[in-house]
Amino acid sequence: MHLLTEKTIHIQQPASVVFGYVSNMERFGEWFPGVISIASANALDHGQQGKEYLETVSVPLRGMRKVKMEVREVRGHQLFATEGQFPPLMPRMEIALRETGPNSCELTWRMFSRNTSWTARLTLLPLARRVMDKRATLGVAALKKRLEAGEP
């Protein structure tokens, strides 16, 4: 896997509250740029491994695209990871949480590409890095603002 971007922020909310919000991917578009819509694609609960979503995203130079995503890894309130079926990028998003106090935590948001080909590394990944880095910067700031304002 190739790391595209990583952003870390401190949020004045318990990790359990932050996890409850970010693990409901139907809310992803409320704070992350480029997400047009996202809906559950199976009956599993949010935050559960195997939960599926259908996401509509804005893709530079390609317009809107639908991406099937699945929750691949969940570890308590510490890690939430999804993988999307979106060739050739084949994204993996990870959200890691670490308690820093009784009502605060550190959130690290990462985006990877699961495409390991050398042609993707030379052509697709540089553009994906630029786009995702900008979106991630705006997204984690919006997430922090929303959660600290008590909006969820």
Phi and psi in degrees as a GROMACS rama.xvg file:
@    title "Ramachandran Plot"
@    xaxis  label "Phi"
@    yaxis  label "Psi"
@TYPE xy
-117.939  127.343  HIS-2
-72.5073  126.945  LEU-3
-94.8153  -42.5947  LEU-4
-161.6  156.208  THR-5
-145.8  129.911  GLU-6
-133.003  136.277  LYS-7
-123.326  135.339  THR-8
-137.818  159.788  ILE-9
-106.107  132.346  HIS-10
-123.743  132.754  ILE-11
-83.5264  65.8832  GLN-12
-155.228  150.985  GLN-13
-63.6889  149.897  PRO-14
-56.8529  -34.9104  ALA-15
-64.0397  -37.3642  SER-16
-68.9814  -45.5005  VAL-17
-62.8333  -44.9742  VAL-18
-60.4324  -44.1171  PHE-19
-58.0501  -35.9785  GLY-20
-76.2013  -52.459  TYR-21
-71.3804  -24.6462  VAL-22
-80.115  -8.4432  SER-23
-92.371  89.6492  ASN-24
-65.0206  -13.7056  MET-25
-64.6463  -17.1436  GLU-26
-96.8159  -2.61619  ARG-27
-54.775  -42.7273  PHE-28
-65.8846  -16.406  GLY-29
-68.9366  -23.3193  GLU-30
-131.087  -13.4577  TRP-31
-109.928  122.323  PHE-32
-63.157  146.853  PRO-33
90.6027  -10.1142  GLY-34
-91.8033  114.855  VAL-35
-81.854  -47.4492  ILE-36
-158.673  161.432  SER-37
-155.156  135.118  ILE-38
-139.691  150.752  ALA-39
-61.6892  144.117  SER-40
-118.427  0.489321  ALA-41
-149.996  177.905  ASN-42
-92.4334  1.72411  ALA-43
-64.513  156.053  LEU-44
-70.7652  152.514  ASP-45
-59.9788  147.016  HIS-46
79.0807  9.49516  GLY-47
-110.348  136.262  GLN-48
-57.6728  134.945  GLN-49
96.0826  -12.0572  GLY-50
-61.8531  135.487  LYS-51
-117.873  150.326  GLU-52
-137.44  156.591  TYR-53
-118.042  117.197  LEU-54
-110.633  139.179  GLU-55
-108.424  121.626  THR-56
-124.589  156.705  VAL-57
-92.4454  122.695  SER-58
-114.193  124.059  VAL-59
-54.0905  134.598  PRO-60
68.4376  0.771701  LEU-61
-130.185  -7.36026  ARG-62
79.9059  -149.482  GLY-63
-88.0532  139.164  MET-64
-136.19  148.285  ARG-65
-96.5047  136.804  LYS-66
-130.318  125.49  VAL-67
-83.9453  128.167  LYS-68
-122.418  150.739  MET-69
-135.369  139.366  GLU-70
-73.1077  117.403  VAL-71
-101.763  -26.6592  ARG-72
-149.528  133.999  GLU-73
-139.625  127.54  VAL-74
-128.515  96.6105  ARG-75
50.4947  -135.317  GLY-76
-100.662  22.5787  HIS-77
-105.664  -29.0398  GLN-78
-146.283  135.559  LEU-79
-136.851  121.49  PHE-80
-133.225  136.08  ALA-81
-121.878  156.734  THR-82
-131.132  137.068  GLU-83
-108.502  145.144  GLY-84
-92.7861  81.7288  GLN-85
-137.763  80.5026  PHE-86
-70.3174  148.187  PRO-87
-90.2013  -3.02591  PRO-88
-68.2038  -43.3201  LEU-89
51.5437  67.4148  MET-90
-74.1865  150.027  PRO-91
-131.103  124.368  ARG-92
-107.974  134.542  MET-93
-126.226  135.756  GLU-94
-122.535  115.585  ILE-95
-109.079  136.836  ALA-96
-123.197  141.184  LEU-97
-137.553  123.025  ARG-98
-61.8638  134.918  GLU-99
-119.442  -4.51565  THR-100
-179.605  -179.603  GLY-101
-64.0774  -28.9602  PRO-102
-131.306  36.9077  ASN-103
-153.913  156.203  SER-104
-153.099  165.516  CYS-105
-108.478  131.288  GLU-106
-114.114  129.386  LEU-107
-117.023  121.841  THR-108
-108.246  126.469  TRP-109
-128.869  145.817  ARG-110
-126.309  132.242  MET-111
-121.198  160.994  PHE-112
-110.488  130.819  SER-113
-86.3952  -2.49937  ARG-114
-76.1592  119.546  ASN-115
-105.53  7.04589  THR-116
-70.6972  148.838  SER-117
-69.8999  -30.3824  TRP-118
-67.6743  -40.2611  THR-119
-63.9047  -40.9541  ALA-120
-60.8024  -33.7701  ARG-121
-88.4634  -27.2187  LEU-122
-111.025  -55.2545  THR-123
-79.8785  -44.2837  LEU-124
-64.6343  -36.6568  LEU-125
-59.9402  -42.1035  PRO-126
-67.7328  -44.515  LEU-127
-60.6201  -38.8719  ALA-128
-60.6798  -46.9754  ARG-129
-62.0566  -47.0978  ARG-130
-64.5888  -49.3688  VAL-131
-69.6289  -32.5583  MET-132
-64.1707  -44.1765  ASP-133
-63.825  -46.728  LYS-134
-63.8997  -40.4451  ARG-135
-65.0767  -41.2298  ALA-136
-58.8417  -47.8757  THR-137
-68.4516  -39.935  LEU-138
-64.8353  -49.2333  GLY-139
-67.2741  -32.2906  VAL-140
-66.1772  -41.8194  ALA-141
-66.5372  -38.7039  ALA-142
-61.8953  -48.6716  LEU-143
-57.1391  -48.8995  LYS-144
-60.1199  -45.4167  LYS-145
-63.9529  -47.0534  ARG-146
-69.9598  -39.9013  LEU-147
-72.6853  -20.5712  GLU-148
-84.589  -4.99295  ALA-149
74.867  25.6399  GLY-150
-71.6747  -31.0362  GLU-151
